[in-house]
Each structure stands twice: as structure tokens, then as C-alpha cells.
Amino acid sequence: MVAPLTAIRAAPVLITPSSPAPARSLAPGAVLDAVVVARSGQDLTLELGGTRIQARSAVALPSDRAFPVEVRAAGNRMVLEVVDPVVRDQALRAEALRSALPRQVSLERAFDAVALARAGSPQPRSPGGSAAPVESLLRAIPDASALTRPGVLARAIQDSGLLLEAKLARAARGEAPARVDTDLKALVLRALASLGARPGAGDGMPRAGSAPAPSVGSGPAAAPAPMPAATPPAPAGVTTTAPSPAAGPAAGPAAGVEASARSVTSAAIPAASAAPSPERALDGALGRVQALQLASIEPGRPEGVHWHVEIPVRDGDRLRTLELVVARDGSASEDEAPRWSVDLAVDLGALGRLHGRVTLAAGIVNAALWASEPETTVLVRSRIAALQSDLEASGLEVGRVLVRPGPPPGPGDDDPSPGALVHERA
């Protein structure tokens, strides 16, 4: 199992002293405990080995505890490298989030804007006759109906952009070919480059705090241009073995999509009535993918898997976003089968919002669904028998399948996660 954003964990966090300190205490190779006593922007007052020094750091560092730093020589000056991996990762993650959050745009709004602009201008083609990068990006968006096939959903999760750096890292180690033709993040980066735009440059579009932030997939949107026919090719040379749906005990109800992911990623999505430019839309989509990657590697989280994934899907001539939190419990012993869970949420337009939680534990699949609209509750209940048959036809043992009206329970509420008994509410 590969982890998202592998490369971020190897990056150093450096502190540059800006005031003299005893030469002995700053001997290269020395490891000392540092405490942030005061901070003003990038300027810090550090207590280091009993001495206070002035320093500068480009990333935020904790002020509530001591952390070890190693003294390193950098030319004719000294730098301090944070060697505590948790502190380092937290600092890097915070810095990356500061860049990603103000830029992010919901994927469906971003790609609607790109499609709308595409419909009003001729589409350039590469010298070889293949579709231009923007066209390739739009064509890679899967049809909603195709995601009912396990192989297509597995590939969509692998190609959501979450694992791009991990794929490249594996290729660099000689473990797998570096073919990322259908990876969403790679396609967005190529499309940005084709428009002459630089990631993170921005173009004066609204920033965080300029207006209340809508939920993902909500808010005003211009009528999108018809999307090109979906023809996503299989990723050449990339292994797409997806985790089994599923799991862990009460790792949290389906509200995990609403609370856990959005607490990190949605607070900064700016609202705007006008469609962004293609460059701003693509950079906003890139910011959104980066924020989801960072939510998936939160430092200090127990070992296991906790992926936040959003997949843009084509629903007729509209785009929607399938939100997923894929988790594997890391506390299982070596003798136990891993426990998996998938929380999902999708806005179905007039049918309202649908949430779900599917778990796989001890070889038994359980599911719970929540529909925001009464009519949708009735419709989903009418399909439960077919869903159960499909799961059983796939060789899975099915436990409970529940359908309930209204939103999923929030944290601390009674958790109606499916248990081990067959129970069908219809």
C-alpha cells in the first residue's frame, strides 16, 4: 500500500539563527532541545541549550513543547534542522495547507468553468494530432454509471491525484513504471502548463474570507457546456489494485466525510457568482487535490490508511463530485484481517444528498445509507435487495443493510453503523 505525498516527509525544516550564540553549543552535529519563546511572522525567539537566540523559520513551529534540532553547517553559517519527524511533518503540512486552502475551488465548479470556456474557443491540438491537455483532462472524467463497476471505481481512486507523488516515488525506486497518463493531478498540472499558467500564481480571483464558504458541490454555477464523451483509457503501467471496501469498527459514521475532511479542506473554498477563468479554475482544482492529500497524511494519526478522496463524475451534461473517506484500521494484529471502511457523500441534485458507510470486517460487509430527501429514501430502499444480491454475487458475505432518512449522525451521536446481523429496512 502506498501512502500519498511520500516526498513531503523527506523535506527538511530549517531554522536560521540571526543572532550570535555560544560556538560550543552550536557545534555542527550537536542535537539540542529548542523551545519557541516568542514569534512574530517568520522571526522567532528560541531557547536553545539554556541560551535565547533570535532566528527565522519559513514554516510554523510548535510553541507548546520542546523539540530536538540538529546543528548543521551551511557554508559559513549555521542552521538548525528539526529532527523530530512529527514536528517536522506538522510544520510542513501547515505550510502546505496555507498555500492550498485559499486557492482551492470545488472540483465540479472548476471543471464546469473549464468546460464552459472550452465551448467558447477553438481547441488547439498537439503536433501529433492528440487532444490538447485541457481536452484530455475533461475526457478523463468518468461517467457516474461506470463507477458502479469495482474495477472502474478502483482506478478512479488510484487516479484521483491523491497518490501521484507516491507513484513517482515508487518509479524512482524502480518499483513501478512512472506512467500517470490518467492521474487527475498530473492532468491538471499539464493543462495549467498548456495555458502558460504557474501553479499558485492566482489571477485576482476571490480568496479565503472574501465570502461565506459553500459546501462542496453547492452554490451558484453557470450552466455547463456539454462535456466530451467519456473515454478514460486504462492507466498504462500503473498498478491499480484498490483496497477492499470497508471497515474498521466504529471509526466514525458517514458524517466523517462532512466533518473530518471538510474541517481541513472546505473552510477556505471561496464563494463567487461568476465562473473563474480556466487558469484560476485549474489552479483551484489543484489546490483542492493538494488539500485532500494533506488531510490524508495528518501527522500523529495512528498507522493505517485514512484517505480523503474526491472524484469528479459526469452525470449527463452535469458534473458532480463523489466524496470518499477510505480507511483501514491500523490497530489490527498480524493474525487479524485488516478492517476497512468507506464513507461516501454525493449531491444528487433534485434527489438531495446521499451519504453512506460501507464496512468490511471479519469477511462480512455491512452498509448504512442516509438520504436527505424522503423520495430518495424510498427510491434507495427499493434497490436494497438488488444491492445485496450484487454484493453476494461478488462472493461477499452480507450482514446488515440499512437505509435511513435525514443526515448521518454527527460525532458523539448514537452510531447506527451496521452490525453483524442481517437487517433490511424496506
DOKEKOL-110932 format. One record per residue (C-alpha): residue number from 1; z, y, x; residue in three letters. Coordinates in nm, 3 decimals, decimal comma, always signed. Layout:
{NUM {Z Y X} "ala"},
...
***
This chain:
{1 {+0,000 +0,000 +0,000} "met"},
{2 {-0,099 +0,332 +0,149} "val"},
{3 {+0,102 +0,649 +0,099} "ala"},
{4 {-0,050 +0,985 +0,003} "pro"},
{5 {-0,074 +1,264 +0,256} "leu"},
{6 {+0,007 +1,044 +0,555} "thr"},
{7 {-0,076 +1,320 +0,802} "ala"},
{8 {+0,187 +1,567 +0,681} "ile"},
{9 {+0,470 +1,354 +0,811} "arg"},
{10 {+0,348 +1,376 +1,171} "ala"},
{11 {+0,325 +1,755 +1,184} "ala"},
{12 {+0,593 +1,928 +1,395} "pro"},
{13 {+0,817 +2,207 +1,263} "val"},
{14 {+0,871 +2,455 +1,545} "leu"},
{15 {+1,126 +2,736 +1,582} "ile"},
{16 {+1,056 +3,006 +1,839} "thr"},
{17 {+1,366 +3,176 +1,989} "pro"},
{18 {+1,322 +3,554 +2,004} "ser"},
{19 {+1,645 +3,633 +2,191} "ser"},
{20 {+1,789 +3,510 +2,522} "pro"},
{21 {+2,009 +3,201 +2,516} "ala"},
{22 {+2,201 +3,024 +2,791} "pro"},
{23 {+1,945 +2,847 +3,007} "ala"},
{24 {+2,162 +2,540 +3,028} "arg"},
{25 {+2,185 +2,495 +2,651} "ser"},
{26 {+1,809 +2,535 +2,617} "leu"},
{27 {+1,712 +2,291 +2,888} "ala"},
{28 {+1,392 +2,105 +2,790} "pro"},
{29 {+1,474 +1,772 +2,631} "gly"},
{30 {+1,818 +1,878 +2,506} "ala"},
{31 {+1,892 +1,788 +2,143} "val"},
{32 {+2,127 +2,030 +1,968} "leu"},
{33 {+2,256 +2,084 +1,616} "asp"},
{34 {+2,119 +2,402 +1,460} "ala"},
{35 {+2,254 +2,592 +1,160} "val"},
{36 {+2,073 +2,875 +0,981} "val"},
{37 {+2,333 +3,152 +0,957} "val"},
{38 {+2,104 +3,423 +0,815} "ala"},
{39 {+1,742 +3,453 +0,714} "arg"},
{40 {+1,503 +3,739 +0,642} "ser"},
{41 {+1,147 +3,621 +0,581} "gly"},
{42 {+1,049 +3,429 +0,894} "gln"},
{43 {+1,332 +3,581 +1,101} "asp"},
{44 {+1,639 +3,361 +1,146} "leu"},
{45 {+1,981 +3,382 +1,299} "thr"},
{46 {+2,060 +3,035 +1,434} "leu"},
{47 {+2,386 +2,895 +1,555} "glu"},
{48 {+2,288 +2,663 +1,835} "leu"},
{49 {+2,536 +2,485 +2,060} "gly"},
{50 {+2,808 +2,740 +1,983} "gly"},
{51 {+2,574 +3,035 +2,051} "thr"},
{52 {+2,395 +3,254 +1,800} "arg"},
{53 {+2,033 +3,336 +1,873} "ile"},
{54 {+1,751 +3,514 +1,692} "gln"},
{55 {+1,446 +3,303 +1,614} "ala"},
{56 {+1,135 +3,282 +1,397} "arg"},
{57 {+1,004 +2,994 +1,186} "ser"},
{58 {+0,688 +2,982 +0,974} "ala"},
{59 {+0,849 +2,732 +0,734} "val"},
{60 {+1,171 +2,748 +0,533} "ala"},
{61 {+1,464 +2,558 +0,682} "leu"},
{62 {+1,785 +2,445 +0,508} "pro"},
{63 {+2,083 +2,677 +0,527} "ser"},
{64 {+2,335 +2,439 +0,372} "asp"},
{65 {+2,370 +2,194 +0,660} "arg"},
{66 {+2,316 +2,143 +1,031} "ala"},
{67 {+2,003 +1,970 +1,154} "phe"},
{68 {+1,904 +1,847 +1,501} "pro"},
{69 {+1,642 +2,027 +1,710} "val"},
{70 {+1,494 +1,935 +2,045} "glu"},
{71 {+1,426 +2,196 +2,312} "val"},
{72 {+1,067 +2,189 +2,434} "arg"},
{73 {+0,882 +2,391 +2,692} "ala"},
{74 {+0,572 +2,572 +2,566} "ala"},
{75 {+0,409 +2,745 +2,861} "gly"},
{76 {+0,656 +2,999 +2,994} "asn"},
{77 {+0,877 +2,998 +2,685} "arg"},
{78 {+1,098 +2,759 +2,493} "met"},
{79 {+1,050 +2,630 +2,138} "val"},
{80 {+1,280 +2,423 +1,920} "leu"},
{81 {+1,130 +2,128 +1,734} "glu"},
{82 {+1,303 +1,997 +1,423} "val"},
{83 {+1,357 +1,624 +1,485} "val"},
{84 {+1,533 +1,527 +1,160} "asp"},
{85 {+1,246 +1,366 +0,962} "pro"},
{86 {+1,391 +1,453 +0,620} "val"},
{87 {+1,446 +1,820 +0,710} "val"},
{88 {+1,102 +1,835 +0,872} "arg"},
{89 {+0,929 +1,683 +0,571} "asp"},
{90 {+1,118 +1,907 +0,327} "gln"},
{91 {+1,021 +2,215 +0,525} "ala"},
{92 {+0,656 +2,114 +0,549} "leu"},
{93 {+0,642 +2,022 +0,182} "arg"},
{94 {+0,797 +2,354 +0,077} "ala"},
{95 {+0,546 +2,544 +0,287} "glu"},
{96 {+0,252 +2,346 +0,148} "ala"},
{97 {+0,376 +2,398 -0,210} "leu"},
{98 {+0,395 +2,773 -0,153} "arg"},
{99 {+0,023 +2,761 -0,079} "ser"},
{100 {-0,082 +2,518 -0,353} "ala"},
{101 {+0,121 +2,628 -0,656} "leu"},
{102 {-0,011 +2,986 -0,700} "pro"},
{103 {-0,372 +2,866 -0,666} "arg"},
{104 {-0,371 +2,567 -0,898} "gln"},
{105 {-0,582 +2,552 -1,213} "val"},
{106 {-0,571 +2,262 -1,459} "ser"},
{107 {-0,849 +2,017 -1,374} "leu"},
{108 {-1,017 +2,029 -1,714} "glu"},
{109 {-1,023 +2,410 -1,715} "arg"},
{110 {-1,151 +2,417 -1,357} "ala"},
{111 {-1,434 +2,172 -1,416} "phe"},
{112 {-1,522 +2,327 -1,754} "asp"},
{113 {-1,570 +2,658 -1,571} "ala"},
{114 {-1,783 +2,493 -1,303} "val"},
{115 {-1,998 +2,317 -1,567} "ala"},
{116 {-2,039 +2,642 -1,762} "leu"},
{117 {-2,158 +2,826 -1,450} "ala"},
{118 {-2,385 +2,536 -1,360} "arg"},
{119 {-2,557 +2,551 -1,701} "ala"},
{120 {-2,649 +2,914 -1,643} "gly"},
{121 {-2,807 +2,881 -1,299} "ser"},
{122 {-3,065 +2,657 -1,132} "pro"},
{123 {-2,915 +2,371 -0,939} "gln"},
{124 {-3,009 +2,350 -0,570} "pro"},
{125 {-3,081 +2,011 -0,425} "arg"},
{126 {-3,031 +1,886 -0,075} "ser"},
{127 {-3,333 +1,835 +0,157} "pro"},
{128 {-3,315 +1,462 +0,091} "gly"},
{129 {-3,353 +1,516 -0,282} "gly"},
{130 {-3,000 +1,411 -0,378} "ser"},
{131 {-2,792 +1,617 -0,620} "ala"},
{132 {-2,610 +1,916 -0,473} "ala"},
{133 {-2,235 +1,875 -0,412} "pro"},
{134 {-2,136 +2,058 -0,734} "val"},
{135 {-2,361 +1,829 -0,939} "glu"},
{136 {-2,221 +1,523 -0,759} "ser"},
{137 {-1,868 +1,633 -0,844} "leu"},
{138 {-1,942 +1,669 -1,215} "leu"},
{139 {-2,127 +1,339 -1,229} "arg"},
{140 {-1,829 +1,158 -1,073} "ala"},
{141 {-1,607 +1,238 -1,373} "ile"},
{142 {-1,568 +0,909 -1,568} "pro"},
{143 {-1,608 +0,861 -1,942} "asp"},
{144 {-1,279 +0,813 -2,127} "ala"},
{145 {-1,404 +0,486 -2,277} "ser"},
{146 {-1,476 +0,344 -1,931} "ala"},
{147 {-1,111 +0,380 -1,829} "leu"},
{148 {-1,017 +0,104 -2,071} "thr"},
{149 {-1,157 -0,136 -1,811} "arg"},
{150 {-0,893 -0,218 -1,546} "pro"},
{151 {-1,135 -0,202 -1,255} "gly"},
{152 {-1,260 +0,145 -1,354} "val"},
{153 {-0,906 +0,277 -1,402} "leu"},
{154 {-0,800 +0,131 -1,066} "ala"},
{155 {-1,091 +0,304 -0,895} "arg"},
{156 {-1,018 +0,631 -1,076} "ala"},
{157 {-0,659 +0,628 -0,948} "ile"},
{158 {-0,776 +0,549 -0,594} "gln"},
{159 {-1,036 +0,828 -0,617} "asp"},
{160 {-0,807 +1,088 -0,781} "ser"},
{161 {-0,768 +1,270 -0,447} "gly"},
{162 {-0,410 +1,152 -0,404} "leu"},
{163 {-0,496 +0,913 -0,121} "leu"},
{164 {-0,774 +1,096 +0,064} "leu"},
{165 {-0,574 +1,165 +0,382} "glu"},
{166 {-0,429 +0,814 +0,375} "ala"},
{167 {-0,782 +0,669 +0,359} "lys"},
{168 {-0,888 +0,884 +0,654} "leu"},
{169 {-0,576 +0,785 +0,849} "ala"},
{170 {-0,648 +0,416 +0,790} "arg"},
{171 {-1,004 +0,469 +0,906} "ala"},
{172 {-0,880 +0,646 +1,221} "ala"},
{173 {-0,667 +0,340 +1,296} "arg"},
{174 {-0,969 +0,115 +1,248} "gly"},
{175 {-0,825 -0,050 +0,934} "glu"},
{176 {-1,097 +0,054 +0,685} "ala"},
{177 {-1,427 +0,247 +0,676} "pro"},
{178 {-1,389 +0,619 +0,610} "ala"},
{179 {-1,624 +0,625 +0,308} "arg"},
{180 {-1,487 +0,865 +0,050} "val"},
{181 {-1,804 +0,937 -0,147} "asp"},
{182 {-1,631 +0,935 -0,486} "thr"},
{183 {-1,290 +1,074 -0,390} "asp"},
{184 {-1,216 +1,377 -0,613} "leu"},
{185 {-1,053 +1,587 -0,341} "lys"},
{186 {-1,337 +1,517 -0,097} "ala"},
{187 {-1,594 +1,607 -0,363} "leu"},
{188 {-1,413 +1,934 -0,443} "val"},
{189 {-1,400 +2,024 -0,073} "leu"},
{190 {-1,773 +1,954 -0,036} "arg"},
{191 {-1,853 +2,160 -0,346} "ala"},
{192 {-1,646 +2,451 -0,215} "leu"},
{193 {-1,824 +2,434 +0,121} "ala"},
{194 {-2,164 +2,428 -0,052} "ser"},
{195 {-2,073 +2,757 -0,224} "leu"},
{196 {-1,968 +2,912 +0,106} "gly"},
{197 {-1,605 +2,931 -0,006} "ala"},
{198 {-1,299 +2,862 +0,203} "arg"},
{199 {-1,002 +2,670 +0,052} "pro"},
{200 {-0,715 +2,903 -0,027} "gly"},
{201 {-0,920 +3,221 +0,014} "ala"},
{202 {-0,898 +3,319 -0,354} "gly"},
{203 {-1,110 +3,583 -0,525} "asp"},
{204 {-0,870 +3,805 -0,716} "gly"},
{205 {-0,804 +3,562 -1,000} "met"},
{206 {-0,460 +3,572 -1,166} "pro"},
{207 {-0,173 +3,450 -0,956} "arg"},
{208 {+0,154 +3,283 -1,047} "ala"},
{209 {+0,376 +3,507 -1,257} "gly"},
{210 {+0,089 +3,715 -1,393} "ser"},
{211 {+0,117 +3,546 -1,733} "ala"},
{212 {+0,311 +3,264 -1,900} "pro"},
{213 {+0,201 +2,925 -1,778} "ala"},
{214 {+0,050 +2,688 -2,035} "pro"},
{215 {+0,096 +2,313 -2,033} "ser"},
{216 {-0,174 +2,118 -1,857} "val"},
{217 {-0,478 +2,091 -2,078} "gly"},
{218 {-0,374 +2,365 -2,317} "ser"},
{219 {-0,468 +2,726 -2,352} "gly"},
{220 {-0,792 +2,903 -2,442} "pro"},
{221 {-1,111 +2,772 -2,292} "ala"},
{222 {-1,472 +2,868 -2,326} "ala"},
{223 {-1,695 +2,613 -2,493} "ala"},
{224 {-1,803 +2,394 -2,204} "pro"},
{225 {-2,160 +2,325 -2,113} "ala"},
{226 {-2,273 +1,968 -2,181} "pro"},
{227 {-2,161 +1,754 -1,892} "met"},
{228 {-2,415 +1,549 -1,696} "pro"},
{229 {-2,427 +1,180 -1,773} "ala"},
{230 {-2,152 +0,987 -1,600} "ala"},
{231 {-2,290 +0,775 -1,321} "thr"},
{232 {-1,999 +0,728 -1,080} "pro"},
{233 {-2,104 +0,481 -0,810} "pro"},
{234 {-1,854 +0,236 -0,669} "ala"},
{235 {-1,689 +0,377 -0,355} "pro"},
{236 {-1,874 +0,229 -0,062} "ala"},
{237 {-1,647 +0,063 +0,186} "gly"},
{238 {-1,318 +0,179 +0,029} "val"},
{239 {-1,077 -0,086 -0,090} "thr"},
{240 {-0,977 -0,009 -0,448} "thr"},
{241 {-0,707 -0,262 -0,519} "thr"},
{242 {-0,484 -0,077 -0,764} "ala"},
{243 {-0,119 -0,151 -0,830} "pro"},
{244 {-0,048 -0,369 -1,128} "ser"},
{245 {+0,053 -0,163 -1,431} "pro"},
{246 {+0,408 -0,131 -1,466} "ala"},
{247 {+0,757 -0,140 -1,410} "ala"},
{248 {+1,092 -0,073 -1,299} "gly"},
{249 {+1,379 -0,083 -1,531} "pro"},
{250 {+1,479 +0,249 -1,670} "ala"},
{251 {+1,317 +0,464 -1,407} "ala"},
{252 {+1,283 +0,717 -1,687} "gly"},
{253 {+1,090 +0,722 -2,014} "pro"},
{254 {+0,741 +0,853 -2,064} "ala"},
{255 {+0,883 +1,204 -2,055} "ala"},
{256 {+0,865 +1,161 -1,676} "gly"},
{257 {+0,510 +1,293 -1,699} "val"},
{258 {+0,638 +1,601 -1,881} "glu"},
{259 {+0,949 +1,670 -1,674} "ala"},
{260 {+0,919 +1,520 -1,328} "ser"},
{261 {+0,559 +1,602 -1,241} "ala"},
{262 {+0,548 +1,939 -1,413} "arg"},
{263 {+0,874 +2,058 -1,263} "ser"},
{264 {+0,690 +2,061 -0,932} "val"},
{265 {+0,332 +2,125 -1,032} "thr"},
{266 {+0,287 +2,314 -1,357} "ser"},
{267 {+0,521 +2,609 -1,339} "ala"},
{268 {+0,271 +2,811 -1,140} "ala"},
{269 {-0,054 +2,746 -1,329} "ile"},
{270 {-0,172 +3,097 -1,423} "pro"},
{271 {-0,296 +3,168 -1,774} "ala"},
{272 {-0,619 +3,358 -1,821} "ala"},
{273 {-0,854 +3,408 -2,115} "ser"},
{274 {-1,168 +3,433 -1,900} "ala"},
{275 {-1,316 +3,137 -1,720} "ala"},
{276 {-1,265 +3,159 -1,342} "pro"},
{277 {-1,559 +3,183 -1,105} "ser"},
{278 {-1,684 +2,847 -0,971} "pro"},
{279 {-1,527 +2,923 -0,633} "glu"},
{280 {-1,190 +3,011 -0,784} "arg"},
{281 {-1,208 +2,714 -1,023} "ala"},
{282 {-1,277 +2,469 -0,742} "leu"},
{283 {-1,005 +2,615 -0,523} "asp"},
{284 {-0,769 +2,596 -0,821} "gly"},
{285 {-0,859 +2,229 -0,872} "ala"},
{286 {-0,793 +2,169 -0,502} "leu"},
{287 {-0,455 +2,341 -0,533} "gly"},
{288 {-0,372 +2,120 -0,831} "arg"},
{289 {-0,457 +1,800 -0,643} "val"},
{290 {-0,254 +1,918 -0,343} "gln"},
{291 {+0,046 +1,994 -0,565} "ala"},
{292 {+0,027 +1,645 -0,717} "leu"},
{293 {+0,007 +1,493 -0,368} "gln"},
{294 {+0,317 +1,686 -0,263} "leu"},
{295 {+0,503 +1,578 -0,578} "ala"},
{296 {+0,421 +1,219 -0,482} "ser"},
{297 {+0,587 +1,240 -0,139} "ile"},
{298 {+0,907 +1,425 -0,223} "glu"},
{299 {+1,136 +1,373 +0,079} "pro"},
{300 {+1,457 +1,186 +0,013} "gly"},
{301 {+1,309 +0,977 -0,267} "arg"},
{302 {+1,402 +0,608 -0,235} "pro"},
{303 {+1,143 +0,382 -0,084} "glu"},
{304 {+0,880 +0,256 -0,324} "gly"},
{305 {+0,589 +0,425 -0,496} "val"},
{306 {+0,604 +0,735 -0,714} "his"},
{307 {+0,253 +0,870 -0,758} "trp"},
{308 {+0,166 +1,172 -0,972} "his"},
{309 {-0,200 +1,139 -1,070} "val"},
{310 {-0,432 +1,341 -1,291} "glu"},
{311 {-0,776 +1,207 -1,377} "ile"},
{312 {-1,034 +1,435 -1,543} "pro"},
{313 {-1,222 +1,237 -1,806} "val"},
{314 {-1,529 +1,306 -2,016} "arg"},
{315 {-1,475 +1,289 -2,393} "asp"},
{316 {-1,818 +1,357 -2,541} "gly"},
{317 {-1,910 +1,706 -2,422} "asp"},
{318 {-1,546 +1,798 -2,355} "arg"},
{319 {-1,320 +1,733 -2,061} "leu"},
{320 {-0,965 +1,610 -2,091} "arg"},
{321 {-0,701 +1,519 -1,835} "thr"},
{322 {-0,525 +1,183 -1,820} "leu"},
{323 {-0,183 +1,235 -1,660} "glu"},
{324 {-0,016 +0,937 -1,494} "leu"},
{325 {+0,301 +0,867 -1,302} "val"},
{326 {+0,268 +0,531 -1,128} "val"},
{327 {+0,595 +0,397 -0,989} "ala"},
{328 {+0,712 +0,087 -0,806} "arg"},
{329 {+1,084 +0,028 -0,775} "asp"},
{330 {+1,174 +0,014 -0,406} "gly"},
{331 {+1,516 -0,145 -0,459} "ser"},
{332 {+1,392 -0,497 -0,536} "ala"},
{333 {+1,492 -0,765 -0,287} "ser"},
{334 {+1,239 -0,962 -0,084} "glu"},
{335 {+1,279 -1,254 -0,324} "asp"},
{336 {+1,206 -1,042 -0,632} "glu"},
{337 {+0,863 -0,947 -0,761} "ala"},
{338 {+0,810 -0,569 -0,748} "pro"},
{339 {+0,876 -0,384 -1,073} "arg"},
{340 {+0,605 -0,137 -1,176} "trp"},
{341 {+0,585 +0,133 -1,440} "ser"},
{342 {+0,312 +0,367 -1,557} "val"},
{343 {+0,394 +0,676 -1,763} "asp"},
{344 {+0,092 +0,843 -1,920} "leu"},
{345 {+0,012 +1,151 -2,124} "ala"},
{346 {-0,316 +1,282 -2,264} "val"},
{347 {-0,413 +1,560 -2,503} "asp"},
{348 {-0,643 +1,416 -2,770} "leu"},
{349 {-0,742 +1,745 -2,931} "gly"},
{350 {-0,707 +1,726 -3,309} "ala"},
{351 {-0,524 +1,394 -3,273} "leu"},
{352 {-0,247 +1,564 -3,076} "gly"},
{353 {-0,072 +1,449 -2,763} "arg"},
{354 {-0,017 +1,083 -2,681} "leu"},
{355 {+0,246 +0,959 -2,439} "his"},
{356 {+0,306 +0,608 -2,322} "gly"},
{357 {+0,510 +0,394 -2,088} "arg"},
{358 {+0,399 +0,051 -1,968} "val"},
{359 {+0,627 -0,164 -1,757} "thr"},
{360 {+0,580 -0,489 -1,566} "leu"},
{361 {+0,896 -0,672 -1,463} "ala"},
{362 {+0,956 -1,043 -1,408} "ala"},
{363 {+0,597 -1,109 -1,515} "gly"},
{364 {+0,644 -0,953 -1,860} "ile"},
{365 {+0,451 -0,646 -1,980} "val"},
{366 {+0,619 -0,410 -2,226} "asn"},
{367 {+0,482 -0,089 -2,375} "ala"},
{368 {+0,603 +0,210 -2,575} "ala"},
{369 {+0,377 +0,482 -2,720} "leu"},
{370 {+0,465 +0,817 -2,875} "trp"},
{371 {+0,214 +1,012 -3,087} "ala"},
{372 {+0,274 +1,378 -3,171} "ser"},
{373 {+0,076 +1,367 -3,499} "glu"},
{374 {+0,162 +1,137 -3,795} "pro"},
{375 {-0,205 +1,044 -3,846} "glu"},
{376 {-0,231 +0,941 -3,481} "thr"},
{377 {+0,083 +0,728 -3,513} "thr"},
{378 {-0,079 +0,536 -3,800} "val"},
{379 {-0,405 +0,501 -3,605} "leu"},
{380 {-0,233 +0,371 -3,291} "val"},
{381 {-0,022 +0,126 -3,490} "arg"},
{382 {-0,337 -0,015 -3,646} "ser"},
{383 {-0,461 -0,103 -3,296} "arg"},
{384 {-0,143 -0,268 -3,165} "ile"},
{385 {-0,249 -0,625 -3,245} "ala"},
{386 {-0,578 -0,574 -3,059} "ala"},
{387 {-0,393 -0,424 -2,762} "leu"},
{388 {-0,154 -0,717 -2,749} "gln"},
{389 {-0,444 -0,964 -2,766} "ser"},
{390 {-0,628 -0,786 -2,485} "asp"},
{391 {-0,319 -0,798 -2,263} "leu"},
{392 {-0,266 -1,166 -2,333} "glu"},
{393 {-0,635 -1,240 -2,271} "ala"},
{394 {-0,588 -1,086 -1,926} "ser"},
{395 {-0,328 -1,352 -1,850} "gly"},
{396 {-0,025 -1,129 -1,906} "leu"},
{397 {+0,290 -1,223 -2,092} "glu"},
{398 {+0,359 -0,952 -2,350} "val"},
{399 {+0,708 -0,851 -2,454} "gly"},
{400 {+0,768 -0,559 -2,687} "arg"},
{401 {+0,503 -0,311 -2,800} "val"},
{402 {+0,647 -0,005 -2,976} "leu"},
{403 {+0,478 +0,291 -3,144} "val"},
{404 {+0,692 +0,587 -3,243} "arg"},
{405 {+0,616 +0,931 -3,390} "pro"},
{406 {+0,700 +1,252 -3,211} "gly"},
{407 {+0,752 +1,331 -2,843} "pro"},
{408 {+0,904 +1,087 -2,596} "pro"},
{409 {+1,277 +1,116 -2,531} "pro"},
{410 {+1,386 +1,356 -2,262} "gly"},
{411 {+1,616 +1,282 -1,971} "pro"},
{412 {+1,958 +1,176 -2,092} "gly"},
{413 {+1,834 +1,076 -2,439} "asp"},
{414 {+1,853 +0,721 -2,564} "asp"},
{415 {+1,586 +0,536 -2,370} "asp"},
{416 {+1,376 +0,321 -2,603} "pro"},
{417 {+1,192 +0,159 -2,313} "ser"},
{418 {+1,063 -0,180 -2,423} "pro"},
{419 {+1,292 -0,472 -2,360} "gly"},
{420 {+1,219 -0,841 -2,325} "ala"},
{421 {+1,184 -0,934 -2,692} "leu"},
{422 {+0,856 -0,933 -2,884} "val"},
{423 {+0,875 -0,646 -3,130} "his"},
{424 {+0,584 -0,487 -3,311} "glu"},
{425 {+0,623 -0,185 -3,534} "arg"},
{426 {+0,321 -0,154 -3,760} "ala"},
***
